[in-house]
Amino acid sequence: MPRFFFDIMDSTQSVPDEAGLECRDLGEAHRQAQALIADAMNGPEATRIDWRAWRVEVRDEAHGLLFTVPFPPRVG
Amino acid sequence: MFTPEDEVPAERVVETLEVLLRTPPFVRSPKLARFLRFVVEEELAGRGTTIKAYTIATQALGRGPDFDPSLDPSVRVEAGRLRRALEEVYAQHAEGVEVRVSVPVGGYRPRFGTMEAAPDIAEDAPAPEPGAPPPRAADRPAPAAVGFTPRGQAAVIALLAGILLVLCIDLGLTLSARMGGASAVPRDIAVRGR
């Protein structure tokens, strides 16, 4: 299975993905990006983070950009 | 179901930790390896309640004392990656792993269970994204048959009873209108006839 990398960033900060994840296809990579977003937004501490500025850049094994998934504005 | 944490001896957890850290996802990411080692060792040392984003950032991820978890989502992001990495390890590299380590969504404290037991999907599933379908729903096996719980059965019965009641009322009103209408026509005719 191909490995995808999920770099998470806003305009000033970046949390690069060192390990990547094996996904069957682009659809699974998109679901993994959404799962990472949900995990990040449902952390235990209260935050003042403006999630609208954050996004996941999904990259292939050569670290070429495949697509970007924006964070939703807020946790429901 | 997970076997409760206190039933897994600490030495088995430590052995499992070392095996996990030699698997590809953690070899590729020293950051995730430090994260996992820190939370497991803190939990085993009885300091689980002090595992917070700040302690993880400053003691495991090399961040400075000015790290502000309310503005910097690094630990939240790495926690999500750690969960995905553990899923990958248990799906693909579980040989020789005796203990299932998980970090449930909504916190950073690890939980330990025996590998003989299946993981508790409800506890480990990521929280659904608001306004969107659950991100990993497509990965879950579809149930072979759908059944109703006793509460569901009561709801269905109540719904059917309600529909029946509405139909009865509608029927009664219709009959009443027809009967009333039959007696009204002659009066109407009689009035016009005057």
Interface residues (C-beta under 8 A of the other chain):
Chain A: F6 I8 Q13 V15 D17 E18 A19 G20 L21 E22 G27 E28 R31 Q32 Q34 A35 L36 I37 A38 D39 A40 M41 N42 G43 P44 E45 A46 T47 R48 I49 W54 P72 R74 V75 G76
Chain B: P25 F26 R28 S29 P30 K31 L32 K52 A53 P69 S70 L71 D72 P73 S74 V75 R76 V77 E78 A79 G80 R81 R83 R84 A85 E88 Q92 V105 G106 G107 Y108 P126 A127 P128 E129 P130 G131 A132 P135 R136 A138 D139
